[in-house]
């Protein structure tokens, strides 16, 4: 802040900045001008600086009459003070500060902030659609992408016809909930009319993107067939069990007897004792051994 005293007949000498647009919006890869205009100054050659403020960090864009960093190849100063950024990227979304120092002015410094928004088109969203769902069951379809800026909203289509999130505009007998912010489409109880080809479109201020169509089939549950299948399985199990029981009764699973006599370890002859010694080898005869 500056305290300026103005005496009668004296002119206030203060540098003052204005901008034709303090909140420019541009699509990614296009050029944009950040307007900074010196409205008044008596300093013939004021010092110009541009700074970028993003995520709480401040860096130089234009300093000491030179572009800094990656701006050196894709930015320039226009009309002495305005900044032109070519081939903008999503990382250029930030606050830019134009600062002018005019030593000859009573108020020698002024600055102006410009909020730049770079819009990014959505990428092709990832869509998940169940292939087959039985009648009366619930089904969830999902659609999402995270590249677009600002954030995308989502719309679903069945057989190229839009599905409205408005309850009153839903087709007859259709029971679903559509959340445009998350891209989730939930059928609470599907019916045959919900069969079709589904796709999703992600949209924001910069454009839109669509995922490929995917088929969802809604089929009837064959209760009679299921019961019949269960009965067949049970019958097969009963037959197998019966066959095993019969085989046991007829002795097919009995243990076979050995055809020869069981091997027995030969008994030692009477009067013979074997004693192991270290000096005589593995065995020696006691003196009582008789041939």
LUMMI-168694 format. One record per atom (N, C-alpha, C): y, z, x. Coordinates in steps of 0.001 Angstrom, whole numbers, padded with zeros to 6 digits, always signed. Each point is the difference from the previous one (the first is absolute). Layout:
<sites>
YZX ...
</sites>
This chain:
<sites>
-001186+000000+000840 +001186+000000-000840 +001254+000000+000888 +001032-000639-000481 +001228-000115+000772 +001182+000442-000864 +000954+000738+000620 +001236+000379-000679 +001108-000931+000485 +000547-000752-000916 +001021-000988+000354 +001323+000421-000626 +001013+000088+000836 +001325+000376-000490 +000880-001240-000032 +000534-000291-001140 +000818-001193-000183 +001440+000436-000264 +000899-000439+000861 +001418+000325-000174 +000690-001129-000760 +001060+000311-000706 +000699-001043-000767 +000427-001142+000909 -000285-001215-000455 +000377-001193+000748 -001004-000400+001047 -001080+000790+000167 -001026-000323+001003 -001210-000620-000691 -000644-000909+000654 -001183-000677-000535 -001271+000696+000497 -000945+000254-000913 -001267+000614+000368 -000869-001031+000711 -000398+000310+001222 -000832-000908+000795 -001422+000546+000027 -000913-000610-000770 -001377+000487-000085 -000947-001185-000147 -001078+000017+000781 -001014-001030-000152 -000782+000285-001282 -000268-001036-000778 -000698+000158-001285 -001010-001134-000168 -001233+000372-000412 -001074-000969-000196 -000338-000116-001479 -000373-001213-000417 -000508-000247-001350 -001207-000923+000112 -000767-000114-001108 -001161-000885-000034 -000051-000697-001345 -000420-001249+000028 -000151-000739-001258 -001290+000356-000724 -000944+000644+000717 -001278+000364-000618 -000634+001106+000849 -000033+001205-000529 -000559+001127+000747 -001488+000219-000280 -000576-000797-000925 -001431+000135-000312 -000645-001382-000131 -000027-000773+001067 -000600-001340-000075 -001516+000076-000160 -000558-000991-000689 -001446-000117-000204 -000406-001404+000421 -001063-000108+000761 -000455-001293+000495 -001522-000005+000016 -000598-001176-000147 -001444-000119+000101 -000413-000151+001458 -001184+000466+000290 -000497-000040+001375 +000029-001424+000553 +000373-000114+001285 +000064-001249+000763 +001254-000822-000311 +000877+000505-000860 +001270-000674-000236 +001111+000662+000818 +001179-000630+000020 +001149+000532+000741 +000911+000788-000943 +000735+000962+000578 +000895+000812-000805 +001224+000354+000843 +001155+000097-000665 +001230+000415+000670 +000372+001403-000448 +000215+000876+000972 +000484+001348-000271 +001508-000010+000216 +000715+000066-001102 +001452-000183+000035 +000715+001252+000485 +000812-000176+001065 +000856+001063+000511 +001332-000665+000377 +001054+000344-000704 +001284-000677+000172 +001067+001025+000363 +000777-000294+001054 +001124+000864+000370 +001177-000346-000907 +000348+000917-000893 +001084-000244-000941 +001363+000156+000676 +000090+000980+000886 +001282+000214+000682 -000236+000656+001350 +000786-000405+001012 +000022+000603+001316 +001133-000630+000809 +000509+000751+000963 +001016-000556+000901 -000572-000166+001409 -001258+000412+000159 -000646-000154+001296 -000459-001441+000163 +000423-000680+001043 -000341-001424+000136 -001484-000257+000240 -000686+000886+000659 -001409-000234+000339 -000817+001279-000243 -000252+000351-001274 -000747+001229-000294 -001464-000115+000450 -000625+001144+000260 -001406+000016+000413 -000902+000028-001239 -000982-000931-000041 -000901-000127-001151 -001403+000467+000405 -000589+000816-000858 -001387+000425+000208 -000749-000028-001341 -001306-000394+000088 -000879+000064-001168 -001197+000876+000351 -000366+000881-000935 -001164+000868+000192 -000933-000115-001214 -001279+000206+000278 -001021-000041-001054 -000579+001399-000171 -000051+000470-001252 -000526+001331-000303 -001206-000173-000924 -001194+000348+000506 -001235-000159-000772 -000907+001195+000271 -000475+000628-001084 -000889+001161+000107 +000608+001096+000878 +001302+000182-000112 +000654+001061+000733 +000308-000314+001460 -000362-001176+000476 +000248-000376+001384 +001115-001048+000068 +000878+000161+000987 +001132-000914+000176 -000198-000816+001284 +000205-001309-000097 -000117-000878+001165 +001143-001012-000027 +000317-000533+001176 +001082-000973+000110 -000481-001394-000412 +000850-000692-000735 -000207-001407-000324 +000945-000865+000838 +001273+000391+000018 +001016-000697+000797 +000801+001041+000764 -000042-000092+001333 +000675+000985+000836 +000453-000677+001291 +001212+000366+000451 +000563-000549+001234 +000048-001536-000068 +000360-000505-001189 +000139-001444-000250 -001307-000775+000164 -001135+000675-000168 -001299-000666+000123 -000945+000497-001099 -000853-000923-000484 -001055+000387-000920 -001078+000764+000766 -000586+000986-000670 -000974+000854+000645 -001400-000214-000597 -001018+000263+000818 -001383-000053-000468 -000399-001368-000514 -000817-000012-001057 -000479-001270-000551 +001091-000756-000745 +001148+000658-000253 +001108-000705-000652 +000657-001022+000941 -000287+000092+001279 +000616-000918+000969 -000363-001451-000285 -001167-000249-000600 -000453-001377-000254 +000164-000429-001453 +000433+000918-000885 +000045-000382-001414 +001197+000589-000743 +001038+000366+000720 +001206+000528-000656 +001235-000429+000782 +001146-000007-000692 +001264-000366+000640 +001156+000626-000763 +001137+000101+000667 +001212+000517-000629 +000794-001160-000575 +000439+000154-001240 +000752-001034-000705 +001390+000544-000330 +001020-000823+000272 +001390+000369-000305 +000383+001332+000635 -000398+000165+001223 +000362+001125+000851 -000728+001294-000322 -000293+000288-001275 -000581+001305-000339 -001259-000066-000859 -000193-001008-000845 -001162-000063-000887 -001262-000320+000806 -001140+000483-000509 -001287-000184+000672 -000878-000918-000832 -000567-001037+000634 -000931-000916-000666 -001381+000185+000622 -000983+000330-000835 -001388+000153+000459 -000798-001185-000513 -000642-000713+000914 -000817-001161-000368 -001476+000408-000040 -000743-000694-000842 -001449+000224-000073 -000308+001494-000189 +000524+000579-001058 -000181+001425-000252 -001467+000353-000218 -000351+001227+000344 -001346+000521-000231 +000099+001285-000806 -001146+000482-000470 -000001+001226-000797 +000505+001203+000797 -000113-000067+001334 +000480+001094+000833 +001518+000038+000104 +000665-001036-000493 +001468-000016+000022 +000602+000784-001159 -000822+000408-000949 +000519+000837-001081 +000487+001321+000587 +001298+000256-000106 +000593+001193+000624 +001479+000089-000386 +000645+001045+000483 +001451+000145-000108 +000631-000478+001304 +000993-000862-000108 +000698-000520+001180 +001441+000512-000023 +000451+000502+001142 +001341+000577+000097 +000872-000877+000899 +001102-000448-000560 +000993-000748+000766 +001091+000980+000429 +000204+000110+001314 +000989+000925+000543 +001040-000782+000804 +001271+000306-000234 +001099-000663+000710 +000916+001057+000587 +000260-000153+001296 +000918+000898+000688 +001259-000788+000382 +001136+000454-000485 +001285-000669+000255 +000953+001008+000622 +000056+000092+001336 +000798+001036+000680 +001484-000045-000320 +000550-001159-000323 +001442-000104-000242 +000405+000492-001384 -000969+000240-000869 +000312+000462-001349 +000073+001527-000029 +000781+000506-000944 +000084+001445-000165 -001360+000569-000392 -000613-000593-001001 -001403+000284-000301 -000800-001052+000752 -000623+000411+001089 -000544-000976+000948 -001444-000398-000257 -000706+000671-000902 -001419-000300-000249 -000244-000082-001501 -000803-000991-000390 -000452-000089-001383 -001421-000562+000003 -000733+000286-001058 -001384-000479-000112 -000346-000245-001450 -001020-000833-000185 -000470-000304-001353 -001511-000186+000050 -000703+000536-000995 -001463-000099-000063 -000415-001088-000991 -001015-000764+000403 -000528-001080-000845 -001507+000181-000119 -000479+000092-001241 -001417+000198-000260 -000674-001353-000233 -000837-000417+000949 -000694-001288-000111 -001408+000218-000547 -000361-000794-001008 -001351+000024-000552 -000644-001361+000204 -001135-000015+000675 -000755-001236+000216 -001211+000028-000932 -000016-000904-000958 -001102-000055-000960 -001170-000792+000579 -001212+000478-000293 -001214-000627+000522 -000890-000402-001172 -000450-001249-000009 -000875-000468-001073 -001349+000727+000050 -000621+000190-001151 -001324+000642-000001 -001031-000881+000704 -000971+000661+000633 -001167-000698+000535 -001021-000167-001133 -001021-000824+000239 -001053-000178-001004 -000645+001342-000297 +000043+000458-001244 -000541+001334-000301 -001528+000029+000086 -000524+001183+000254 -001449+000227-000015 -000403+000389-001418 -000884-000796-000595 -000416+000225-001382 -001473+000384-000050 -000311+000993-000828 -001375+000447-000198 -000337-000103-001487 -001015-000836-000315 -000415-000223-001385 -001511+000188-000085 -000512+000882-000874 -001458+000153-000132 -000623-001278-000539 -001174-000345+000526 -000647-001255-000393 -000621+000078-001385 -000614+001128-000347 -000669+000126-001298 +000109+001433-000494 +000315+000136-001297 +000177+001319-000610 -000684-000014-001370 -000800+001004-000338 -000618+000049-001318 +001006+000328-001099 -000251-000497-001174 +000876+000230-001148 +000165+001502-000236 +001239+000407-000232 +000288+001395-000311 +000299+000865+001205 -000239-000511+001202 +000274+000771+001200 +001432-000258+000479 +000491+000870+000883 +001341-000176+000564 -000071-000901+001228 +001130-000640+000311 +000080-000877+001169 +001403+000094+000590 +000083+000080+001339 +001292+000101+000699 +000197-001202+000904 +001157-000637-000122 +000382-001121+000851 +001210+000448+000830 -000010-000321+001298 +001051+000478+000896 +000677-001164+000712 +001306+000141+000228 +000798-001026+000680 +001059+000719+000835 +000107-000370+001309 +000970+000688+000847 +000339-000832+001232 +001244+000113+000433 +000449-000542+001289 +001101+000920+000515 +000129+000104+001333 +000958+000960+000559 +000976-000624+000984 +000190-001326-000069 +000917-000662+000925 +001372-000277-000621 +000051-000183-001291 +001247-000385-000643 +001042+001113-000001 +001284-000433+000071 +001117+000946-000118 +001133-000671-000783 +000478+000626-001071 -000433+001304-000522 -001428-000030-000546 -000507+001166-000384 -001391+000107-000433 -000290-000941-001160 -001219-000540+000021 -000397-000968-001020 -000365+000689-001314 +000154-000759-001076 -000583+000368-001285 -001108-001000-000293 -000941+000373-000880 -001221-000785-000164 -000213-000383-001464 -000532-001185-000178 -000364-000477-001334 -001388-000626+000074 -000792+000184-001070 -001366-000524-000055 -000094-001127-001031 -000903-000945+000295 -000222-001146-000887 -001496-000153-000249 -000343-000346-001251 -001375-000330-000354 -000028-001429-000523 -000777-000842+000659 -000074-001419-000379 +001402-000606-000071 +000828+000358+001017 +001381-000501+000165 +000964+000524-001051 -000430+000942-000847 +000884+000599-000995 +000407+001392+000464 +001307+000342-000044 +000442+001318+000477 -000495+001129-000895 -000358+001113+000617 -000364+001209-000727 +001236+000900-000033 +000468+000294-001172 +001246+000759-000138 -000264+001498+000128 +000867+000712+000753 -000129+001464+000047 +000449+000673-001293 +000667-000755-000873 +000472+000531-001274 -001170+000133-000966 -000178+001195-000530 -001125+000268-000897 +000030-000907-001232 +001183-000256-000535 +000107-000801-001219 -000323-001472+000242 +000120-000449+001248 -000231-001417+000305 -001419-000279+000473 -000867+001003-000025 -001371-000201+000477 -000792-000842-000983 -000997-000766+000514 -000868-000770-000897 -000781+000919-000931 -000473-000558-001095 -000755+000763-000996 -001272+000574+000626 -000274+001270-000286 -001185+000726+000461 -000007+000273+001506 +001026-000393+000708 +000011+000240+001447 +000536+001396+000281 -000740+000766+000797 +000379+001365+000327 +000138+000119+001513 +001236-000110+000489 +000214+000088+001435 +001356+000646+000287 +000166+000439+001246 +001258+000558+000494 +000378-000746+001269 +001230-000517+000049 +000481-000758+001153 +001206+000719+000597 -000098+000317+001293 +001103+000651+000715 +000644-001003+000949 +001172-000545-000329 +000634-001011+000850 +000386+000519+001381 +000208+001304+000138 +000429+000559+001287 -001153+000117+000984 -001198+000304-000489 -001158+000174+000886 -000934-001194+000000 +000111-000870-001009 -000883-001164-000072 -001377+000308-000544 -000180+001138-000663 -001301+000398-000529 -000119-000389-001472 -001086-000699-000316 -000305-000393-001382 -001314+000670-000383 +000034+000855-001030 -001175+000771-000394 -000377-000347-001436 -001228-000477-000180 -000571-000202-001347 -000774+001266-000347 +000386+000632-001103 -000643+001258-000375 -001371-000227-000614 -000164-001083-000714 -001297-000352-000583 -000017-001521-000181 -000640-000702+000921 +000045-001461-000028 -000821-000544-001172 +000407-001172-000474 -000771-000710-001008 -000163-001440+000471 -000755-000766-000737 -000352-001358+000435 +001235-000864+000234 +001070+000262-000767 +001211-000801+000143 +000730+000223+001312 -000366+001050+000744 +000640+000267+001286 -000611-000815+001139 -001073-000710-000287 -000575-000892+001006 +001010-001096+000361 +000109-000307+001281 +000924-001063+000398 +000285+000014+001488 +000916-000874+000397 +000420-000106+001402 +001340+000710+000154 +000049+000958+000922 +001173+000852+000170 +000662-000265+001351 +001336+000058+000016 +000735-000007+001255 +001280+000806-000176 +000610+000373+001133 +001174+000865+000007 +001117-000671+000789 +001248+000263-000399 +001174-000508+000716 +000877+001184+000396 +000338+000058+001295 +000936+001006+000518 +001381-000636+000098 +001022+000691-000497 +001350-000569-000075 +001042+001008+000473 +000986-000495+000766 +001204+000786+000285 +001198-000943+000028 +001163+000488+000420 +001224-000804-000034 -000047-001187+000953 -000897+000036+000979 -000074-001079+000986 -000998-001093-000375 -000896+000269-000951 -000981-001023-000374 -001233+000617-000628 -001110-000732+000050 -001239+000486-000603 -001195-000559+000768 -001165+000592-000233 -001255-000467+000600 -001134+000298-000968 -001024-000852+000021 -001095+000074-000965 -001333+000087+000724 -000914+000796-000550 -001354+000053+000547 -000890-000999-000731 -001168-000285+000559 -000911-000961-000599 -000631+000554-001280 -000343-000921-000900 -000659+000397-001249 -001396+000550+000280 -000376+001000-000794 -001334+000579+000105 -000569+000175-001405 -001289-000275-000143 -000662+000050-001313 -000483+001414-000296 +000269+000457-001235 -000585+001251-000486 -000806-000306-001262 -001286+000341+000031 -000886-000246-001141 -000255+001308-000737 +000068-000058-001318 -000326+001150-000839 -001280-000338-000748 -001041+000798+000197 -001311-000321-000573 -000484+001132-000907 -000895-000366-000930 -000591+000973-000911 -001170+000708+000674 -000122+001290-000268 -001145+000749+000498 -001210-000277-000889 -001136-000413+000579 -001240-000263-000729 -000816+001290-000066 +000288+000810-001025 -000652+001297-000106 -001510-000156-000163 -000409-000969-000838 -001430-000219-000205 -000692-000385+001300 +000636-000862+000774 -000590-000412+001267 -000122+001156+000975 +001014+000866+000020 -000045+001150+000902 -001142+000935-000378 -000129+000274-001320 -001078+000887-000452 -001356-000619+000316 -000110-001321-000240 -001272-000673+000298 -000350+000067+001468 +001009-000169+000858 -000249+000082+001434 -000478+001373+000420 +000626+001043-000579 -000425+001360+000315 -001440+000240-000437 -000362-000493-001195 -001367+000181-000496 -001007-000718+000892 +000346-001196+000463 -000908-000730+000891 -000224+000766+001298 +001077+000546+000559 -000135+000781+001232 -000888+001209-000217 +000196+000705-001138 -000834+001168-000301 -001468-000390-000161 -000261-001144-000663 -001376-000448-000177 -000665-000311+001336 +000753-000625+000875 -000542-000310+001334 -000334+001284+000749 +000875+000995-000082 -000257+001273+000674 -001239+000687-000566 -000184-000055-001333 -001191+000603-000634 -001265-000697+000485 +000027-001336+000076 -001183-000748+000454 -000330+000320+001446 +001009+000114+000826 -000240+000325+001410 -000619+001386+000133 +000558+000950-000756 -000536+001362+000043 -001449+000041-000481 -000292-000723-001082 -001366-000049-000540 -000965-000616+001014 +000408-001043+000665 -000849-000643+000987 -000303+000904+001175 +001016+000756+000446 -000225+000924+001121 -000985+001090-000397 +000112+000511-001221 -000918+001041-000473 -001437-000515-000054 -000172-001219-000506 -001348-000586-000069 -000598-000177+001396 +000847-000421+000939 -000489-000207+001364 -000452+001316+000612 +000711+001075-000256 -000432+001306+000510 -001333+000421-000609 -000132-000224-001296 -001244+000413-000667 -001213-000759+000527 +000170-001209+000364 -001115-000814+000497 -000227+000176+001497 +000819+000827+000609 -000240+000313+001396 +000556-000987+000997 +000887-000884-000439 +000545-000979+000943 +000904+000642+001047 +000496+001153-000318 +000910+000660+000938 -000661+001179+000707 -001396+000155-000145 -000710+001112+000647 -000056-000219+001500 -000067+001125+000797 -000068-000112+001455 -001396-000452+000435 -000076-000973+000853 -001287-000487+000482 -000635+000981+000973 -001412+000134-000077 -000718+000888+000897 -000331-000732+001278 -000044+000757+001054 -000310-000606+001272 -001470-000413+000021 -000293-001210+000478 -001390-000521+000004 -000860+000665+001058 +000581+000364+001110 -000778+000637+001064 +000161+001494-000034 -000776+000660+000823 +000112+001438+000097 +001300+000371+000677 +000484+001095-000422 +001250+000450+000576 -000211+000360+001454 +000931-000349+000807 -000091+000286+001426 +000242+001467+000241 -000913+000592+000758 +000145+001408+000327 +000093+000146+001504 +000745+000918+000438 +000155+000254+001426 -001303+000582+000541 -000554-000606+001023 -001284+000510+000544 +000160+001450+000425 -001037+000746-000320 +000015+001406+000401 -000347+000118+001463 +000500+001026+000622 -000310+000216+001410 -001415+000534+000127 -000739-000482+001024 -001366+000519+000218 +000050+001489+000276 -001126+000643-000439 -000095+001443+000223 -000001+000318+001480 +000651+001027+000331 -000009+000474+001380 +000955-000725+000896 +000780-000898-000518 +000923-000746+000838 +001422+000387-000384 +000729+000446+000962 +001415+000310-000199 +000817-000811+000968 +001064-000568-000518 +000861-000819+000849 +001277+000770+000278 +000308+000115+001265 +001207+000709+000398 +000829-000911+000874 +001287-000161-000323 +000905-000837+000773 +000573+000820+001154 -000050-000614+001201 +000609+000631+001167 +000851-000998+000708 +000972+000487+000745 +000877-000889+000759 -000686-000534+001235 -000947+000803+000603 -000608-000414+001271 -001120-001007-000184 -000753+000101-001100 -001196-000823-000138 +000196-001185-000930 +001222-000280-000381 +000211-001112-000914 +000114+000497-001405 -000376-000913-000956 +000172+000354-001402 -000987+001053-000475 -001243-000088+000408 -001012+000939-000501 -000929+000430+001151 -000608+001184-000191 -001104+000415+000888 -001003+000764-000826 -001233+000039+000460 -001071+000724-000705 -000088+001433+000445 -000247+000842-000907 -000262+001385+000379 -001398+000109+000573 -000279+001038+000699 -001291+000171+000644 -001136+000104-000994 +000328+000275-001240 -001057+000142-001010 -000472-001333-000545 +000615-001082+000450 -000376-001314-000511 -001407-000341+000455 -000849-000370-000935 -001408-000313+000299 -000315-001397-000459 -000658-000765+000855 -000419-001348-000401 -001230+000122-000859 
</sites>
